[in-house]
Structure formats: C-alpha cells, structure tokens
Amino acid sequence: MSGALDLVSPANRKQEEKLSFPAEFANTFGPLACLAGSNDDLFALAQGIGAVQPRLYITCKAENFFYEDNKHFVQTFSGRLNITYEELSGSHACCSDGKAV
C-alpha cells in the first residue's frame, strides 16, 4: 500500500539526480550498484517466481512519488501474477483517509 515495488528505478534516479538521501538506500539495501537482481529487487524476484504464486493486492495514489514505478510493476506482471490493483487519488499518505484499508 503505497510502497515501492521497483527499488532499482528510484535508486538509479537518486544517483543521477544527486538527491540528498541516497544513504538511506545504501544503509538499507547495501551498495546501490548491487541492488538490481538482488533479493531486494522485486522485478528480479517476480521474474523467477514458480508455480506457487502469492496473491498481490497493490494500491497506490496517483500523486505518490512511487506511482509510475508501481504502475510499471503492475503492467509488467499483471498477466503473469495474481494482482489486484487499485488506484486512488491523492499523495503518499496512504492510510490517512482509510479508503484502501
């Protein structure tokens, strides 16, 4: 719910844009160069998923800074994974209005 499904894209943007908090990614996931293809890369994990698949409920608000990355995940895997996707209006404060809960 309003989380980041694609960590590689924002990590790459952080490196390119020189944003002020790339250390948060490095402290959590290790060196940014090692993120793609790791166990923290949901795209890589979803590519290798077997016959037993989780059911995924994904919701993201349209003004959320993860919106495009999350939409890309849903579009990439909606034909291969059991995804229920709900899009709401608003920003990152996912649970403040209770609509997705």
C-alpha positions in Angstrom: 0.0 0.0 0.0 1.8 3.0 -1.4 5.1 1.2 -1.0 7.9 1.0 -3.6 7.6 -2.1 -5.8 10.5 -1.0 -8.0 13.5 0.0 -5.9 16.0 -0.1 -8.8 14.5 2.8 -10.7 14.3 5.2 -7.7 17.8 4.2 -6.7 19.1 5.0 -10.2 17.3 8.3 -10.2 18.8 9.1 -6.8 22.3 8.5 -8.2 21.6 10.6 -11.4 19.8 13.5 -9.6 22.2 13.6 -6.6 19.3 13.7 -4.2 20.0 14.3 -0.6 19.2 10.9 0.8 20.9 8.1 -1.2 22.4 6.9 2.0 19.0 5.7 3.1 19.0 3.2 0.2 22.6 2.2 0.9 22.1 1.8 4.6 19.0 -0.4 4.0 19.9 -2.4 0.9 23.7 -2.1 0.6 25.6 -0.6 -2.3 23.2 0.8 -4.9 25.1 -0.9 -7.7 24.3 -4.3 -6.1 20.5 -3.7 -5.8 19.5 -4.8 -9.3 19.0 -8.6 -9.4 19.3 -8.9 -5.6 16.7 -10.4 -3.2 15.5 -6.8 -2.7 14.7 -6.4 -6.4 11.0 -7.3 -6.7 11.2 -7.3 -10.5 14.0 -9.9 -10.4 12.1 -12.0 -7.8 8.9 -11.8 -9.8 10.7 -13.0 -12.9 11.8 -16.1 -11.2 8.6 -17.0 -9.4 7.4 -20.6 -9.7 4.1 -22.3 -9.9 3.0 -21.3 -6.4 2.3 -17.6 -6.5 1.2 -15.2 -3.9 -1.9 -13.1 -4.4 -0.9 -9.5 -4.5 -3.1 -6.5 -3.6 -1.4 -3.3 -4.8 -2.8 0.2 -4.3 -1.1 3.5 -4.9 -2.3 7.0 -5.0 -1.9 8.8 -8.3 0.2 11.7 -6.8 2.5 9.3 -4.9 6.2 9.6 -5.9 6.3 5.8 -6.4 3.2 5.9 -8.7 5.0 5.5 -12.1 7.3 2.8 -10.8 4.5 0.8 -9.2 2.3 1.2 -12.3 5.2 -0.2 -14.3 5.4 -3.3 -12.0 1.7 -3.9 -12.4 1.8 -3.5 -16.1 4.8 -5.8 -16.4 3.5 -8.6 -14.2 -0.4 -8.4 -14.4 -0.5 -11.2 -17.0 1.8 -13.5 -15.0 0.9 -12.9 -11.4 -2.4 -12.8 -9.5 -2.5 -9.0 -8.9 -5.5 -6.9 -7.7 -4.6 -3.3 -8.4 -6.5 -0.3 -7.1 -5.5 3.3 -7.9 -6.7 6.2 -5.7 -6.3 9.9 -5.9 -4.1 11.8 -3.5 -0.5 11.7 -2.4 1.8 9.4 -0.4 -0.3 9.4 2.9 -1.8 6.1 2.0 -3.8 5.3 5.1 -4.8 8.7 6.4 -8.2 8.6 4.7 -8.9 4.9 5.2 -10.0 4.3 1.6 -7.6 1.5 0.8 -7.8 -0.2 4.2 
